Amino acid sequence: MSIRAHAPTRIDLAGGTVDLWPLYLLIDEAATVNIAIDLYTEVEIDPSPDDAWHVRTRGSDREVCTASIEELIHVEGAEIAGRLLAFFAPERPLSLTTHSQAPPQAGLGASSSLGISIAGALNGITGFRYGADALIDIVKQVEVELLRTMTGAQDHYPPVFGGAACLWWGKLGHRREPVPVDPERFRERFLLAYSHQPHRSGATNWEVVKRFIEDDRQTVAAVERSGRTAVAIRDALVAADLDSVAELIGDDWQARREMAPAVSSPELEEIIAAAREGGASAARVCGAGGGGCMILAVPDGKRASVAASVVEAGGSVLEYNLAPRGLELIFDDPRGT
């Protein structure tokens, strides 16, 4: 049996660092708001043509081929697939082909989305032993093993569930609250730009947590402000008030810049400044920052000028739509059953 899986990536609007343990335990309002978008990650899993395990990336000439799953874990480019294969332990060798529509290191949660695509497909092949919440935990733990640093959980919910959501982080567990968003109005008001600079999630997150635990007052205040802003954006989305959302994403970016110096960069600031000159009313860098993508609030009639300013400053504009659904699986059974 063969299986195809794809899952969306995400844009986060506020609270993008609040999901890190133990930060959310130490502030009063701990929430993250994000929206799934149709820049998908994909995986195709087929029976192996031989007795080996294969992992390749579509569009690349590079293919990893090993005699055992354990070998895959230590091969660059195949580590997450190898670790997930080791966890799900399929009975026979498989061939995995992966693909991401998001640019590399864009800060859109593509690595977590790909993990969900792979885990979801392997879960299907091995009998659907795990539900949605368990898939999130599995991929999150695999990322910790691979990156050897802390990871949050906000990146895993959009690939699994799709849509827009407020994620509430609590002592006894996390809660996902779906939030209504008009896809067309949102896309008209918010432009997605790519800086062509890689983001630095692991190092940036560690710096923020370290400064918070050491009671750096600026960092503590900034994390608390980001959590409050996420709650305010949730309320604005429920009220269909995109003007307030636009203002609030600018507030969250200011809070994130105050968390740690590595959150921003000269390249990001240059593109944001150019976008503002072109007419953008606010900007926020996606994910942990340091590079990657940013979302820009665009007033009516300013989209073309903002886009041109981004390109002139060295960035590019990424077209996107909101993705209403999360992980999807398609089975291809040669027996027709």
PAZAPA-4460 file (N, C-alpha, C; in steps of 0.05 Angstrom, whole numbers, plus 32768, in hexadecimal, padded with zeros to 4 digits):
% residues 337
    n_x    n_y    n_z   ca_x   ca_y   ca_z    c_x    c_y    c_z   seq   type   mol
   8011   7FE8   8000   8000   8000   8000   8011   8019   8000     1      M     A
   800A   802D   7FF0   8017   8047   7FF0   8005   805C   7FFD     2      S     A
   8011   8072   8006   8001   8087   8013   800E   80A2   800D     3      I     A
   7FFD   80B6   8009   8005   80D1   8005   7FF9   80E2   801C     4      R     A
   8009   80F4   8026   8000   8106   803B   8009   8122   8036     5      A     A
   7FF8   8136   803D   8002   8151   803D   7FF5   8160   8054     6      H     A
   8004   8175   805D   7FFB   8185   8074   8004   81A2   8070     7      A     A
   7FF3   81B5   8079   7FFA   81D1   8075   8010   81DB   8087     8      P     A
   801C   81F1   8080   802E   8200   8092   801D   8216   80A0     9      T     A
   802A   822A   80AB   801A   823D   80BA   8027   8259   80BB    10      R     A
   8015   826D   80BF   801E   8288   80C6   8016   828C   80E3    11      I     A
   8028   8295   80F4   8020   829B   8110   801E   82BA   8112    12      D     A
   8009   82C2   8120   8002   82DE   8123   800B   82EB   813D    13      L     A
   800D   82DA   8152   8017   82E4   816C   801B   82CD   817F    14      A     A
   802C   82D1   8193   8030   82BD   81A7   8042   82A6   819D    15      G     A
   8053   82AC   8189   8063   8297   817D   8079   828B   818E    16      G     A
   807F   8296   81A5   8094   828A   81B7   8087   8281   81D1    17      T     A
   806E   8289   81D5   8060   8283   81EE   805C   8265   81F1    18      V     A
   805D   8256   81DB   8058   8239   81DC   806F   8229   81E7    19      D     A
   8086   8236   81ED   809D   8228   81F7   809B   8223   8215    20      L     A
   809F   820A   821D   80A1   8203   8239   80BC   820E   8244    21      W     A
   80BD   821B   825B   80A7   821F   826E   809A   823B   826D    22      P     A
   809E   8249   8257   8095   8265   8256   8077   8267   825B    23      L     A
   8067   8256   824F   804A   8258   8251   8040   8252   826E    24      Y     A
   8051   8245   827E   8049   8240   8299   804E   8258   82AB    25      L     A
   805D   826C   82A1   8066   8282   82B2   805A   829D   82AB    26      L     A
   8046   829D   8299   8039   82B5   8292   801B   82B1   8295    27      I     A
   800C   82C7   8298   7FEF   82C6   829D   7FDF   82BE   8285    28      D     A
   7FE5   82CA   826E   7FD6   82C4   8256   7FE8   82B7   8241    29      E     A
   7FE5   829D   823E   7FF7   828E   822D   7FE7   8283   8215    30      A     A
   7FEB   8290   81FE   7FDC   8288   81E6   7FED   828E   81CD    31      A     A
   7FE7   827F   81B8   7FF3   8284   819E   7FDC   8283   8189    32      T     A
   7FDD   8295   8176   7FC9   8295   8160   7FD8   8290   8146    33      V     A
   7FCF   827B   8138   7FDB   8276   811E   7FC6   826D   810A    34      N     A
   7FCE   826D   80F0   7FBB   8266   80DA   7FCA   8254   80C7    35      I     A
   7FBD   823D   80C0   7FC8   822B   80AD   7FC6   8236   8091    36      A     A
   7FDB   8233   8081   7FDB   823C   8065   7FE3   8226   8052    37      I     A
   7FDC   822A   8038   7FDE   8215   8025   7FFA   8213   8018    38      D     A
   800F   8219   8026   802A   8211   801E   802F   81F6   802C    39      L     A
   802A   81E0   801E   8029   81C6   802B   8044   81B8   802C    40      Y     A
   8046   81A6   803F   805B   8192   803F   804E   8178   8036    41      T     A
   805D   8167   8029   8051   814E   801E   8064   8137   8021    42      E     A
   8059   811F   8023   8069   8107   8023   805A   80F1   8014    43      V     A
   8069   80E2   8004   805F   80CB   7FF6   806E   80B2   8001    44      E     A
   805F   809F   800A   806C   8087   8015   8063   806F   8005    45      I     A
   8076   8061   7FFA   8071   804A   7FE9   8081   8032   7FF4    46      D     A
   8078   801A   7FED   8089   8002   7FF3   80A5   8006   7FE7    47      P     A
   80B9   7FFD   7FF5   80D4   7FFF   7FEA   80D7   7FEE   7FD2    48      S     A
   80E6   7FF7   7FBD   80EB   7FE7   7FA6   80FE   7FD0   7FAB    49      P     A
   810C   7FD1   7FC2   811F   7FBC   7FC9   811C   7FB8   7FE8    50      D     A
   8130   7FAE   7FF4   812F   7FA9   8011   813B   7FC0   8021    51      D     A
   813F   7FD7   8015   814B   7FEE   8022   8135   8003   8029    52      A     A
   813D   8016   803A   812C   802D   8042   8136   8045   8032    53      W     A
   8123   8053   8025   812A   806A   8014   811D   8083   801E    54      H     A
   812C   8099   801D   8121   80B4   8023   812D   80C7   800F    55      V     A
   811B   80D5   8001   8124   80E9   7FED   8112   8101   7FEF    56      R     A
   811C   8118   7FE5   810D   8130   7FE3   8106   8135   7FC6    57      T     A
   80EC   813A   7FC1   80E4   813F   7FA5   80F2   8157   7F9A    58      R     A
   80FB   8155   7F81   8109   816B   7F75   8127   816B   7F7B    59      G     A
   8130   8158   7F8B   814C   8157   7F91   8158   813C   7F87    60      S     A
   8171   813D   7F7F   817E   8124   7F76   8187   8113   7F8D    61      D     A
   8186   811E   7FA5   8191   810F   7FBC   817D   80FB   7FC7    62      R     A
   8185   80E2   7FCA   8175   80CE   7FD6   8185   80BE   7FE9    63      E     A
   8179   80BA   8001   8186   80AA   8016   817B   808E   8014    64      V     A
   818D   807A   8015   8185   805E   8013   8195   804F   8028    65      C     A
   8188   8042   803B   8196   8034   8050   818A   8018   8054    66      T     A
   8199   8007   8060   8190   7FEC   8065   817E   7FEA   807E    67      A     A
   817F   7FFF   808F   8170   7FFE   80A8   8165   801A   80AF    68      S     A
   8150   801B   80BE   8145   8035   80C8   815A   8043   80D9    69      I     A
   8168   8034   80EA   817B   8040   80FC   8190   8051   80ED    70      E     A
   8198   8048   80D5   81AB   8057   80C5   81A0   8071   80BC    71      E     A
   8186   8072   80B5   8179   808A   80AC   817B   80A1   80C0    72      L     A
   8179   809A   80D9   8178   80AE   80EF   8191   80BF   80EF    73      I     A
   81A7   80B4   80E5   81C1   80C2   80E6   81C9   80CE   80CB    74      H     A
   81B8   80CD   80B8   81BE   80D8   809D   81B2   80F4   809A    75      V     A
   81C2   8108   8094   81B8   8123   8091   81A2   8124   807B    76      E     A
   818C   8131   8082   8176   8133   8070   8161   811D   8073    77      G     A
   8168   8109   8082   8155   80F3   8086   814F   80EE   80A4    78      A     A
   8159   8100   80B5   8157   80FB   80D2   813A   80F9   80DC    79      E     A
   8129   810C   80D4   810E   810C   80DF   80FE   80F4   80D4    80      I     A
   8102   80EE   80BB   80F5   80D7   80AF   80FF   80BD   80BD    81      A     A
   8119   80BC   80C2   8124   80A4   80CF   8119   80A0   80EB    82      G     A
   8117   80B6   80FA   810D   80B4   8116   80F0   80AD   8116    83      R     A
   80E0   80B8   8104   80C4   80B1   8103   80BF   8095   80F9    84      L     A
   80D0   808B   80E7   80CE   806F   80DF   80D5   805D   80F6    85      L     A
   80E9   8065   8106   80F0   8054   811D   80D9   8053   8131    86      A     A
   80CB   806A   8134   80B5   806A   8147   809D   8059   813E    87      F     A
   8095   805C   8125   807D   804E   811B   8084   8031   8113    88      F     A
   809D   802C   810D   80A6   8010   8108   8096   8001   80F4    89      A     A
   8094   800A   80DC   8086   7FFA   80C7   8094   7FDF   80C3    90      P     A
   8084   7FCB   80BA   808F   7FB0   80B8   80A2   7FAD   80A1    91      E     A
   809D   7FBB   808B   80AD   7FB7   8073   80BB   7FD1   806B    92      R     A
   80D2   7FCF   805C   80E0   7FE7   8053   80CE   7FF9   8041    93      P     A
   80D2   8013   8044   80C1   8026   8036   80D3   803A   8027    94      L     A
   80C6   8048   8014   80D3   805E   8005   80C3   8077   800B    95      S     A
   80D0   808C   8016   80C3   80A5   801D   80CD   80BB   800A    96      L     A
   80BB   80CA   7FFF   80C2   80E2   7FEF   80B4   80FA   7FFB    97      T     A
   80C4   810E   8003   80B9   8125   8011   80BB   813E   7FFF    98      T     A
   80AB   8152   8006   80AB   816B   7FF7   809F   8181   8009    99      H     A
   80A9   8199   8006   809E   81B0   8015   809A   81C7   8001   100      S     A
   8082   81D2   8001   807C   81E9   7FF0   8086   8203   7FFC   101      Q     A
   808B   8203   8016   8096   821B   8024   80B3   821E   801E   102      A     A
   80BE   8237   801C   80DA   823B   8019   80EA   822F   8030   103      P     A
   8103   8229   802D   8113   821E   8043   8117   8232   8059   104      P     A
   8115   8229   8072   8119   8239   808A   810A   8253   8089   105      Q     A
   80F0   8251   8082   80DF   8268   807F   80D1   8271   8098   106      A     A
   80D3   8261   80AD   80C4   8269   80C6   80A7   8264   80C4   107      G     A
   809E   8252   80B2   8082   824B   80AF   807B   8230   80BB   108      L     A
   808D   8225   80CB   8088   820B   80D8   8089   81F4   80C5   109      G     A
   8098   81F6   80AF   8098   81E1   809B   80A4   81C7   80A5   110      A     A
   80B9   81C9   80B6   80C5   81B0   80C0   80B2   81A0   80D1   111      S     A
   80A2   81AE   80E2   808E   81A1   80F2   8078   8196   80E1   112      S     A
   8070   81A5   80CC   805B   819C   80BA   8064   8183   80AB   113      S     A
   807D   8182   80A3   8087   816A   8095   8087   8153   80A8   114      L     A
   808F   8158   80C1   808E   8142   80D5   8072   8137   80D8   115      G     A
   805E   8149   80D9   8042   8140   80DB   803A   8130   80C2   116      I     A
   8042   813A   80AA   803C   812B   8092   8047   810E   8093   117      S     A
   8061   810C   809A   806E   80F2   809C   8060   80E1   80B1   118      I     A
   805D   80EC   80C9   8051   80DD   80DF   8035   80D4   80D8   119      A     A
   8025   80E6   80CC   800A   80DF   80C5   8008   80C9   80B1   120      G     A
   801A   80CA   809D   801B   80B4   8089   8024   809A   8095   121      A     A
   8038   809A   80A6   8042   8082   80B3   802D   8077   80C6   122      L     A
   801F   8089   80D4   8009   8080   80E5   7FF3   8072   80D6   123      N     A
   7FED   807C   80BD   7FDA   806E   80AD   7FE3   8053   80A3   124      G     A
   7FFC   8052   809B   8007   8038   8092   8008   8023   80A8   125      I     A
   800C   802C   80C0   8010   8019   80D6   7FF6   8015   80E7   126      T     A
   7FDF   801E   80DD   7FC6   8017   80EA   7FB8   802C   80FA   127      G     A
   7FC0   8045   80F6   7FB2   805B   8105   7FB1   8057   8123   128      F     A
   7FC8   8052   812E   7FCA   804D   814B   7FC9   8066   815C   129      R     A
   7FCD   807D   814F   7FD0   8096   815E   7FBC   80AB   8153   130      Y     A
   7FB1   80BB   8166   7F9F   80D1   815E   7FAE   80EA   8159   131      G     A
   7F9F   8100   8154   7FAB   8119   814C   7FBE   8124   8161   132      A     A
   7FB5   8125   817A   7FC5   8130   8190   7FDF   8120   8194   133      D     A
   7FDD   8106   8191   7FF4   80F5   8194   8008   80FB   817D   134      A     A
   7FFF   80FF   8165   8011   8105   814E   8021   811F   8154   135      L     A
   8013   8133   8160   8021   814B   8167   8037   8146   817B   136      I     A
   8031   8136   8190   8045   812F   81A4   805D   8120   8198   137      D     A
   8056   810D   8187   806B   80FC   817B   807F   810D   816B   138      I     A
   8074   811E   8159   8086   812F   8149   8095   8142   8159   139      V     A
   8088   814E   816D   8096   8161   817F   80AE   8154   818D   140      K     A
   80AA   813C   8197   80BF   812E   81A6   80D6   8126   8192   141      Q     A
   80CF   811E   817A   80E3   8118   8166   80F4   8130   8160   142      V     A
   80E7   8147   815E   80F6   8160   8158   8109   8167   816F   143      E     A
   8101   8162   8188   8113   8167   819E   812B   8155   819C   144      V     A
   8127   813C   8196   813E   8129   8193   8151   8132   817D   145      E     A
   8145   813B   8167   8155   8142   8150   8164   815C   8154   146      L     A
   8156   8170   815E   8162   818B   8161   8172   818E   817B   147      L     A
   816C   817D   818E   8179   817E   81A8   8175   8199   81B5   148      R     A
   815D   81A4   81B3   8156   81BD   81C0   8138   81BD   81C4   149      T     A
   812E   81D1   81D2   8112   81D3   81D7   8103   81DA   81BD   150      M     A
   80EA   81D0   81BB   80D9   81D8   81A5   80BD   81DE   81B1   151      T     A
   80AE   81EF   81A3   8093   81F5   81AB   8080   81E2   819E   152      G     A
   8066   81E8   81A1   8051   81D7   8195   8040   81E5   8181   153      A     A
   8043   81FF   817E   8030   820E   816D   8032   8205   8150   154      Q     A
   804A   81FD   8147   804D   81F5   812B   803F   81DC   8123   155      D     A
   8037   81CB   8136   802C   81B1   8130   800E   81B1   812D   156      H     A
   8000   81C4   8138   7FE3   81C5   8137   7FD8   81CB   811C   157      Y     A
   7FE2   81E0   810E   7FD7   81E5   80F3   7FDB   81CE   80DF   158      P     A
   7FF2   81C0   80DF   7FF4   81A9   80CD   7FDF   8193   80D3   159      P     A
   7FD8   818F   80EC   7FC6   817A   80F3   7FA9   8182   80EE   160      V     A
   7FA2   819B   80F6   7F86   81A3   80F6   7F7E   81B7   80E0   161      F     A
   7F91   81C6   80D6   7F8B   81DB   80C3   7F7C   81F2   80D0   162      G     A
   7F74   8206   80C0   7F64   821C   80CA   7F73   8230   80DB   163      G     A
   7F64   8242   80E7   7F6F   8256   80F9   7F68   824E   8115   164      A     A
   7F7A   8253   8128   7F76   824A   8143   7F84   825C   8158   165      A     A
   7F79   825D   816F   7F87   8267   8187   7F8F   824F   8197   166      C     A
   7FA8   824C   819C   7FB3   8236   81AC   7FB8   823F   81C8   167      L     A
   7FAB   8233   81DB   7FAD   823B   81F7   7FC0   8227   8205   168      W     A
   7FD5   8232   8212   7FE9   8221   821F   7FE4   8221   823D   169      W     A
   7FDF   8209   8248   7FD9   8208   8265   7FE9   81F3   8274   170      G     A
   7FE6   81F4   828E   7FF5   81E2   829F   7FED   81C5   829B   171      K     A
   7FD4   81C0   8296   7FCA   81A4   8293   7FC6   819C   8277   172      L     A
   7FD0   81AB   8264   7FCE   81A4   8248   7FC8   81BC   8236   173      G     A
   7FC7   81B8   821D   7FC3   81CD   8209   7FA7   81CA   81FD   174      H     A
   7F9C   81E1   81F5   7F81   81E1   81E9   7F82   81F1   81CF   175      R     A
   7F76   81E5   81BA   7F73   81F3   81A0   7F57   81FD   819D   176      R     A
   7F55   8217   8199   7F3B   8224   8194   7F39   822D   8177   177      E     A
   7F29   8221   8166   7F26   822B   814B   7F1C   8248   814B   178      P     A
   7F26   8259   8139   7F1F   8275   8137   7F15   827B   811B   179      V     A
   7EFE   8289   8118   7EF4   828E   80FD   7F05   82A4   80EF   180      P     A
   7F0B   829F   80D6   7F19   82B2   80C5   7F0E   82B1   80A9   181      V     A
   7F08   82C9   809D   7F00   82CA   8082   7F19   82C8   8070   182      D     A
   7F1D   82B2   8062   7F36   82AD   8053   7F3D   82C3   803F   183      P     A
   7F29   82CC   8030   7F2E   82E0   801B   7F36   82FB   8028   184      E     A
   7F27   8304   803C   7F2D   831D   8048   7F48   831D   8056   185      R     A
   7F4F   8306   8062   7F69   8304   8070   7F7F   8306   805B   186      F     A
   7F7D   82F7   8046   7F92   82F7   8032   7F96   8312   8025   187      R     A
   7F80   8321   8021   7F82   833C   8016   7F90   834F   8029   188      E     A
   7F8D   834B   8043   7F98   835E   8056   7FB4   8357   8060   189      R     A
   7FBC   833E   805B   7FD6   8336   8066   7FE7   8328   8051   190      F     A
   7FFE   8334   804B   8010   832A   8037   8026   831A   8044   191      L     A
   802E   8304   8038   8044   82F3   8042   805D   82F7   8032   192      L     A
   8072   8300   803F   808C   8306   8032   80A1   82F3   803D   193      A     A
   80B4   82EC   802B   80CB   82DB   8032   80E4   82EB   8030   194      Y     A
   80F5   82EB   8045   810D   82FB   8046   8125   82EF   8038   195      S     A
   8123   82D5   8032   813A   82C5   8027   8151   82C3   803A   196      H     A
   814B   82C8   8054   815F   82C4   8069   8155   82AE   807B   197      Q     A
   8165   829A   8081   815B   8283   8092   8155   828C   80AE   198      P     A
   813E   8282   80B9   8138   8288   80D4   8148   8275   80E7   199      H     A
   8149   827D   8100   815A   826E   8114   814A   8267   812C   200      R     A
   8138   8254   8129   8124   824E   813E   8131   8244   8157   201      S     A
   8143   822F   8154   814E   8223   816D   815E   8237   817D   202      G     A
   8171   8245   8171   8182   8258   8180   8171   826F   818B   203      A     A
   815E   8279   817B   814E   8290   8184   813D   8288   819B   204      T     A
   812F   8271   819A   811E   8268   81AF   812E   8264   81C9   205      N     A
   8146   8258   81C7   8156   8253   81DF   815E   826D   81EC   206      W     A
   8165   8281   81DB   816D   829B   81E6   8156   82A8   81F5   207      E     A
   813D   82A6   81EA   8126   82B2   81F8   8121   82A4   8212   208      V     A
   8120   8289   8212   811B   827A   822B   8130   8280   8240   209      V     A
   8149   8280   8237   815F   8285   824A   815C   82A0   8257   210      K     A
   8156   82B5   8247   8153   82D0   8252   813B   82D1   8264   211      R     A
   8126   82C3   825D   810D   82C3   826E   8113   82B6   8289   212      F     A
   8120   829E   8289   8126   8290   82A1   8139   82A0   82B3   213      I     A
   814B   82AE   82A7   815E   82BF   82B6   8151   82D9   82BF   214      E     A
   8137   82DC   82BA   8127   82F3   82C3   8130   830D   82B7   215      D     A
   8137   830C   829D   813C   8325   828F   8121   8333   828C   216      D     A
   811F   834A   8298   8105   8358   829A   80F9   835F   827F   217      R     A
   810A   8367   826C   8100   836D   8251   80F5   8355   8243   218      Q     A
   8103   833E   8246   80FA   8326   8239   80E0   831C   8246   219      T     A
   80DF   831C   8260   80C6   8313   826E   80AE   8324   8266   220      V     A
   80B2   833E   8266   809C   8350   825E   8093   834B   8241   221      A     A
   80A7   8346   8230   80A1   8342   8213   8091   8328   820F   222      A     A
   8099   8313   821D   808B   82F9   821A   806E   82FC   8225   223      V     A
   806B   830A   823B   8050   830E   8246   803F   831F   8233   224      E     A
   804B   8333   8227   803D   8344   8213   8035   8333   81FB   225      R     A
   8046   8321   81F2   803F   8311   81DB   8027   82FF   81E0   226      S     A
   8026   82F3   81F8   800F   82E3   8200   7FF5   82F3   8201   227      G     A
   7FF6   830B   820C   7FDF   831C   820D   7FD6   8324   81F1   228      R     A
   7FE9   832A   81E0   7FE3   8332   81C4   7FD6   831B   81B5   229      T     A
   7FDE   8303   81BA   7FD2   82EC   81AC   7FB4   82EA   81B4   230      A     A
   7FAE   82EE   81CE   7F92   82ED   81D7   7F82   8304   81C9   231      V     A
   7F8F   831B   81C7   7F81   8332   81BA   7F7C   832C   819D   232      A     A
   7F8F   831F   818F   7F8B   8318   8173   7F75   8304   8170   233      I     A
   7F74   82F1   8182   7F5E   82DD   8182   7F44   82EC   8183   234      R     A
   7F41   82FF   8196   7F28   830D   8199   7F22   831E   817F   235      D     A
   7F36   832A   8173   7F32   833A   815B   7F29   8328   8144   236      A     A
   7F34   8310   8141   7F2C   82FE   812C   7F0F   82F5   8130   237      L     A
   7F08   82EF   8148   7EEC   82E7   814E   7ED9   82FE   8147   238      V     A
   7EE1   8317   814B   7ED1   832E   8144   7ED3   8336   8127   239      A     A
   7EE3   8327   8117   7EE8   832E   80FB   7EF4   834A   80F8   240      A     A
   7F04   8352   810B   7F10   836D   810B   7F2D   836A   8101   241      D     A
   7F31   836A   80E7   7F4C   8367   80DC   7F5D   8380   80E0   242      L     A
   7F51   8397   80E3   7F60   83AF   80E9   7F6F   83AC   8103   243      D     A
   7F61   83A1   8117   7F6E   839D   8131   7F84   8388   812F   244      S     A
   7F7E   8372   811F   7F92   835E   811B   7FAB   836A   8110   245      V     A
   7FA8   837B   80FC   7FBF   8388   80EF   7FD0   8397   8103   246      A     A
   7FC3   83A7   8114   7FD1   83B6   8129   7FDF   83A4   813D   247      E     A
   7FD1   838E   8144   7FDB   837D   8159   7FF3   836C   8150   248      L     A
   7FF5   8365   8136   800C   8356   812E   8025   8367   8130   249      I     A
   8022   8382   812B   8038   8394   812F   8040   8395   814D   250      G     A
   802D   8395   815F   8033   8394   817B   8042   837B   8183   251      D     A
   803A   8364   8177   8048   834B   817E   8064   834B   8174   252      D     A
   8068   8356   815C   8084   8357   8151   8096   8368   8163   253      W     A
   808B   837E   816D   809B   838F   817F   80A2   837F   8198   254      Q     A
   808E   8370   81A3   8094   8360   81BA   80A9   834B   81B4   255      A     A
   80A7   833E   819D   80BA   8329   8196   80D6   8335   8193   256      R     A
   80D9   834D   8187   80F3   8359   8184   8100   835F   81A0   257      R     A
   80EF   8363   81B4   80FA   8369   81CE   8101   8350   81DE   258      E     A
   80FA   8338   81D4   80FF   831F   81E3   811D   8319   81E2   259      M     A
   812A   831D   81CB   8146   8317   81C8   8150   8323   81AE   260      A     A
   8169   832B   81AD   8173   8338   8194   8172   8326   817B   261      P     A
   8174   830C   817E   8175   82FA   8167   815A   82F7   8159   262      A     A
   8145   8301   8165   812A   82FF   8159   8129   830F   813F   263      V     A
   8137   8325   813D   8137   8335   8125   8152   8333   8118   264      S     A
   8155   8341   8101   816E   8342   80F2   816E   835A   80E0   265      S     A
   8185   8364   80D7   8185   837B   80C5   8176   8375   80AB   266      P     A
   8178   835D   80A1   8169   8356   8088   814B   8358   808C   267      E     A
   8141   834E   80A2   8125   8350   80A8   811C   836D   80AB   268      L     A
   812B   837C   80BA   8124   8398   80BF   8124   83A8   80A5   269      E     A
   8136   83A2   8093   8137   83B0   807A   811E   83AB   8069   270      E     A
   8115   8392   8068   80FD   838B   8059   80E4   8397   8066   271      I     A
   80E3   8396   8080   80CC   83A2   808E   80CB   83C0   808A   272      I     A
   80E2   83CD   808B   80E2   83EA   8086   80D9   83F1   806A   273      A     A
   80E2   83E1   8057   80DA   83E5   803B   80BC   83E1   8038   274      A     A
   80B1   83CC   8044   8095   83C6   8043   8084   83DD   804E   275      A     A
   808E   83E8   8064   8080   83FF   8070   8080   8417   805E   276      R     A
   8096   841C   8051   8098   8431   803E   8084   842D   8026   277      E     A
   8080   8413   8020   806D   840D   800A   8050   840E   8013   278      G     A
   804B   8411   802D   8030   8414   8036   8027   8400   804B   279      G     A
   8037   83EC   8053   802F   83D8   8067   802B   83E7   8082   280      A     A
   8017   83DF   8090   8011   83EC   80AA   801E   83DE   80C1   281      S     A
   8025   83C4   80BE   8032   83B5   80D3   803F   839D   80C8   282      A     A
   8052   8391   80D7   8060   8379   80CE   8066   8368   80E7   283      A     A
   8068   834E   80E1   8070   833B   80F6   807F   8324   80E8   284      R     A
   8096   831D   80F3   80A5   8306   80E8   8099   82EC   80F3   285      V     A
   8097   82D8   80E2   808B   82BF   80E9   809F   82AD   80F9   286      C     A
   8094   829C   8109   80A4   8289   8118   80B6   8296   812C   287      G     A
   80CE   828A   8130   80E1   8294   8144   80EF   82AD   813C   288      A     A
   80EF   82B4   8122   80FC   82CC   8119   8119   82C7   8111   289      G     A
   8128   82DD   810E   8143   82DB   8105   8146   82D9   80E7   290      G     A
   8130   82D5   80D9   812F   82D2   80BC   8115   82C6   80B4   291      G     A
   8113   82BB   809C   80FB   82AE   8093   80E6   82C0   8088   292      G     A
   80CD   82BB   808E   80B6   82C9   8083   80AC   82DE   8097   293      C     A
   809C   82F1   808C   808E   8305   809C   8073   8309   8091   294      M     A
   8060   8310   80A2   8045   8317   8099   8043   8336   809B   295      I     A
   8038   8342   8086   8036   835F   8084   8019   8367   8082   296      L     A
   8010   837A   8093   7FF5   8384   8092   7FF3   8399   807B   297      A     A
   7FE1   8395   8069   7FDF   83A5   8051   7FC4   83B3   8050   298      V     A
   7FC4   83CE   8052   7FAB   83DD   804F   7FA0   83DA   8032   299      P     A
   7F87   83E1   802F   7F7A   83E0   8014   7F8A   83F1   8001   300      D     A
   7F8E   83E6   7FE9   7F9C   83F5   7FD4   7FBA   83F5   7FD5   301      G     A
   7FC6   83E8   7FEA   7FE3   83EA   7FED   7FF1   83CF   7FE8   302      K     A
   7FE2   83BB   7FE0   7FEF   83A1   7FDD   8005   83A1   7FC8   303      R     A
   8000   83AD   7FB1   8014   83AD   7F9B   802D   83BC   7FA3   304      A     A
   8029   83D3   7FB0   8041   83E3   7FB7   8051   83D6   7FCE   305      S     A
   8043   83C9   7FE0   8051   83BA   7FF6   8061   83A3   7FEA   306      V     A
   8055   8394   7FD8   8062   837D   7FCB   807B   8386   7FBC   307      A     A
   8078   839C   7FAD   808F   83A6   7F9D   80A5   83AF   7FB0   308      A     A
   809F   83BB   7FC6   80B3   83C4   7FD9   80C2   83AC   7FE6   309      S     A
   80B3   8397   7FEB   80C0   837F   7FF7   80D4   8373   7FE3   310      V     A
   80CC   8371   7FCA   80DE   8366   7FB5   80F6   8377   7FB1   311      V     A
   80F2   8392   7FB1   8109   83A4   7FAE   811D   83A2   7FC4   312      E     A
   8113   839B   7FDC   8124   8398   7FF4   8131   837D   7FF6   313      A     A
   812D   836B   7FE2   813A   8351   7FE2   8128   833A   7FEB   314      G     A
   810F   833F   7FF1   80FD   832A   7FF9   80EC   8321   7FE2   315      G     A
   80D9   8310   7FE7   80C6   8307   7FD3   80AB   8303   7FE0   316      S     A
   8096   8303   7FD0   807B   8300   7FDB   8072   82E3   7FD5   317      V     A
   8067   82D6   7FEA   805D   82BB   7FE7   803F   82BB   7FE6   318      L     A
   8033   82B0   7FD1   8016   82AE   7FCF   800D   8297   7FE1   319      E     A
   7FF6   829B   7FEF   7FEC   8287   8001   7FCE   828A   8003   320      Y     A
   7FC2   8274   800C   7FA5   8274   8014   7FA4   8266   802F   321      N     A
   7F8F   826C   803E   7F8B   825E   8057   7F83   8241   8051   322      L     A
   7F8E   822F   8061   7F89   8212   805D   7F74   8209   8072   323      A     A
   7F5C   8204   806A   7F47   81FD   807E   7F4A   81E1   808B   324      P     A
   7F59   81D0   807D   7F5C   81B5   8088   7F7A   81AF   808D   325      R     A
   7F7E   819D   809F   7F99   8195   80A6   7FA2   817C   8097   326      G     A
   7FB0   816A   80A5   7FBB   8152   8099   7FA7   8142   8089   327      L     A
   7FAE   813B   8070   7F9D   812B   805F   7FAD   8114   8054   328      E     A
   7FA1   80FC   8054   7FAE   80E4   804A   7F9E   80D8   8033   329      L     A
   7FAD   80CE   801F   7FA2   80C0   8008   7FAF   80A5   8005   330      I     A
   7F9F   8090   8006   7FAA   8075   8004   7FA8   806C   7FE7   331      F     A
   7FBC   805D   7FDE   7FBC   8050   7FC4   7FC1   8033   7FC8   332      D     A
   7FAC   8023   7FC9   7FAE   8006   7FCD   7FAD   7FF8   7FB2   333      D     A
   7FC3   7FEC   7FAA   7FC3   7FDE   7F90   7FAF   7FC7   7F8E   334      P     A
   7FA5   7FBE   7FA5   7F91   7FA9   7FA4   7F75   7FB3   7F9F   335      R     A
   7F73   7FCF   7FA1   7F59   7FDB   7F9C   7F46   7FD9   7FB4   336      G     A
   7F51   7FD3   7FCB   7F40   7FD0   7FE3   7F41   7FE9   7FF4   337      T     A
***
